[in-house]
Amino acid sequence: MEELSCVSQLPGIIYIQELLDGGIYYSTNNGESWTAAGLSNKWIAALAISGNNIFVGVYGEGVFLSTNNGTDWIAVNNGLSNLKISFLAIKENYISLEPGAAEYL
């Protein structure tokens, strides 16, 4: 992994997004080793965790959710007209997102 952009964690698990190759990775040993958690070859611009729910913003494809530590992902895009997600934040039962702000240079 060469360049990281998003970092978040659950108790005992650290999640990162690898910028150049895409995808989500996790470590259960404080970063000694990393395992792919899916969504490879995707431009993941945002990562947020609430409880056991992991949300990622995939630029151009919308928001994806995993409820099993990244093993499986489902798109949760009902009501979104712009799928270019560049920011996610979670507070209590609310998710804030910003579509369309990211530019690839």
PyMOL commands that set and color helices and strands:
alter all, ss='L'
color gray80, all
select strands_A, chain A and resi 4-10+13-18+24-27+35-36+44-50+53-58+62-66+74-75+85-91+94-99
alter strands_A, ss='S'
color yellow, strands_A
deselect
rebuild
show_as cartoon
